[in-house]
Each structure stands twice: as structure tokens, then as C-alpha cells.
């Protein structure tokens, strides 16, 4: 796990808000926390980061968030980088800050593929359960896609070996059949 997190917000259909923290490179969801009502995004930052740190056991070094988190209440050791900030950034930080926009695609996939846009579970507990299940489903989709890619690569490499072995055994079988006749 990397120690860089993106934080994003998505509002449920019926008044709950979900805070999502993902890894910088892989896009795995580290935390999905629901908040009742419509709290200010900056006031949800510390709770979302605390859940991500509790789930992974790693405190982030830098947190990348959008401009909606100005005036946040996060008091941890990690530095919070907001989009649009340009001064005093290393080239690596600039690249990572550009990658922050990938959280929007993650939220979009969670809404459409994971059905985060509509919650059928009752109450605040149902909102929290739904957010966690959608996050787990998103991570499972990423893992299964990586495994499918890996399996396809293994199959393409072994297919060349199998073709060579098949041609050699087929020649042997033809010789064996003709010598028996």
C-alpha cells in the first residue's frame, strides 16, 4: 500500500454523504465512510483519513483533495494538498496532484457498477454498510481484472510452449500410427 491518498465526496440520493479515500497509483479504495446529512467536505476529512489509517495501519504522508476541502479540520502529520496549489511543489508532487482527478472516475464506477447512486438499506447504518460493500466490490473488480490480465499473459506465454509440444507429439503419433499399420 502506498501512503498517498485521494479524498473525494459523493452525495447519496437521500441526504447522506460518502467520503472515499483511495491509493494514488492502484486506485484501491482504502476507506468509504458515510456521513449523515450534508456536512461541509472539509469537516469530513479527518474522519475519512482516520478510517483509512485504521484499515491499513499506515498513516499517509500526503493527502490530495479537491478545493472543496479548503478550511479542513485535519490535524494529523500528513500534509493536505489541494488541487490548484502550485507553489513549493516538487515534480513528483505535481504529478500526484494531477492524478488526484482519478478519484472522480472511481466515484463514477462505484456509482454505476457498484450502485452507489441508490441505497436500498435502511437508516444511517444502512448507508454505512452500503458504502463499505460498494468499496469492497470496487476493490474486488480491480483485483479480478488484474488476475484476468495476468492469466491472459500466462496463457499467451504457455500457448507458444504448448504449440511446440503439440507439434512434436503429433509427429511422433503419426510415425507411431504408420508403423503399426
C-alpha positions in Angstrom: 0.0 0.0 0.0 1.2 3.4 -0.8 0.9 6.2 1.7 -0.7 8.7 -0.7 -4.5 9.1 -0.5 -7.1 10.8 -2.5 -10.2 12.0 -0.8 -13.5 12.5 -2.6 -17.1 13.0 -1.7 -20.3 11.7 -3.2 -23.7 12.6 -2.0 -26.3 9.8 -1.8 -29.7 10.2 -3.2 -31.5 10.7 0.1 -29.2 13.0 2.2 -26.2 11.0 3.2 -22.7 11.9 2.0 -19.9 9.3 1.5 -16.2 10.1 1.9 -13.9 7.9 -0.2 -10.1 7.5 0.2 -8.1 5.7 -2.5 -4.5 4.9 -3.2 -2.6 7.1 -5.5 -1.4 4.5 -8.1 -3.7 1.5 -7.9 -7.0 3.2 -7.2 -7.9 0.7 -4.4 -10.5 2.1 -2.0 -9.0 2.4 1.5 -12.0 4.0 3.2 -15.6 4.6 2.5 -17.3 6.5 5.3 -20.9 7.7 5.2 -21.9 11.0 6.9 -25.5 11.9 7.8 -27.0 14.9 6.2 -24.9 17.3 4.2 -21.7 18.2 6.2 -19.1 20.5 4.8 -16.4 18.4 2.9 -13.5 19.8 4.9 -15.1 18.7 8.2 -15.3 15.1 6.9 -11.6 14.8 6.0 -10.2 13.8 9.4 -12.8 11.0 9.9 -12.2 9.6 6.4 -8.4 9.7 6.8 -8.7 8.1 10.3 -10.7 5.2 8.8 -8.2 4.7 6.0 -5.3 4.7 8.6 -7.2 2.3 10.8 -8.0 -0.1 8.0 -4.4 -0.2 6.6 -2.3 0.5 9.6 -0.3 3.1 7.7 -0.6 6.9 8.2 -0.5 8.9 4.9 2.4 11.2 4.2 0.4 13.4 1.8 -3.3 13.8 1.2 -4.6 15.1 -2.2 -8.1 16.6 -2.2 -10.1 19.0 -4.3 -10.8 22.6 -3.5 -14.0 21.7 -1.6 -11.7 20.8 1.3 -10.4 24.3 2.0 -10.7 25.0 5.7 -10.5 21.3 6.6 -10.3 20.2 10.2 -7.5 17.6 9.7 -4.8 17.9 12.3 -2.6 14.9 11.6 1.0 14.7 10.5 0.2 14.4 6.7 0.2 17.4 4.6 -3.0 18.2 2.7 -2.5 19.2 -0.9 -5.5 20.9 -2.6 -6.0 21.0 -6.3 -4.9 24.3 -7.8 -2.0 24.6 -5.4 1.2 25.2 -7.4 3.8 26.8 -5.2 6.5 24.9 -3.5 5.7 21.5 -5.1 8.3 19.0 -6.3 7.8 17.5 -9.7 6.6 14.2 -8.1 4.0 16.1 -6.0 2.8 17.9 -9.2 2.3 14.5 -10.9 0.5 13.1 -7.9 -1.7 16.2 -7.7 -2.7 15.8 -11.3 -3.6 12.1 -10.6 -6.0 13.3 -7.9 -8.7 13.7 -10.5 -8.8 9.9 -10.9 -11.0 9.8 -7.8 -13.8 11.2 -10.0 -13.6 8.2 -12.2 -13.5 5.9 -9.2 -16.6 7.5 -7.8 -18.3 7.2 -11.2 -17.5 3.5 -11.4 -18.7 3.0 -7.8 -22.0 4.8 -8.7 -22.7 2.8 -11.9 -21.0 -0.6 -11.4 -21.4 -0.7 -7.6 -24.8 1.0 -7.5 -23.7 3.7 -5.0 -26.2 6.0 -6.6 -29.1 4.3 -4.8 -29.2 2.8 -1.4 -31.8 0.2 -0.5 -30.7 -0.3 3.1 -32.5 1.4 5.9 -31.1 4.3 8.0 -27.7 5.6 8.8 -26.3 2.1 9.5 -27.6 1.0 6.1 -25.8 3.9 4.4 -22.6 2.9 6.1 -23.0 -0.7 5.2 -23.8 0.1 1.6 -20.7 2.4 1.3 -18.4 -0.3 2.6 -19.9 -3.0 0.4 -19.6 -0.9 -2.7 -15.9 -0.1 -1.8 -15.2 -3.8 -1.3 -16.9 -4.6 -4.6 -14.8 -2.0 -6.4 -11.6 -3.4 -5.0 -12.7 -7.0 -6.0 -13.3 -5.8 -9.5 -9.9 -4.2 -9.7 -8.3 -7.4 -8.3 -10.2 -9.7 -10.7 -9.3 -7.5 -13.7 -5.6 -7.7 -12.7 -5.9 -11.5 -12.3 -7.6 -11.8 -15.7 -4.8 -9.8 -17.3 -2.2 -12.0 -15.5 -3.9 -15.2 -16.6 -4.2 -14.0 -20.2 -0.4 -13.2 -20.2 0.4 -16.7 -18.7 -1.9 -18.3 -21.3 -0.2 -16.5 -24.2 3.3 -17.5 -23.0 2.3 -21.1 -22.3 0.4 -21.3 -25.6 3.6 -20.9 -27.6 5.1 -23.7 -25.5 2.1 -25.9 -25.9 2.1 -25.4 -29.7 5.7 -26.6 -29.8 5.0 -29.6 -27.7 1.8 -30.5 -29.7 3.7 -30.4 -33.0 6.4 -32.6 -31.7 4.0 -35.1 -30.2 1.8 -35.1 -33.3 4.8 -36.1 -35.4 5.5 -38.9 -33.0 1.9 -40.0 -33.1 1.9 -40.0 -36.9 5.0 -42.1 -37.0 3.7 -44.5 -34.4 0.4 -44.9 -36.2 2.1 -45.6 -39.6 4.5 -48.1 -38.1 1.7 -50.1 -36.6 -0.3 -50.4 -39.8 
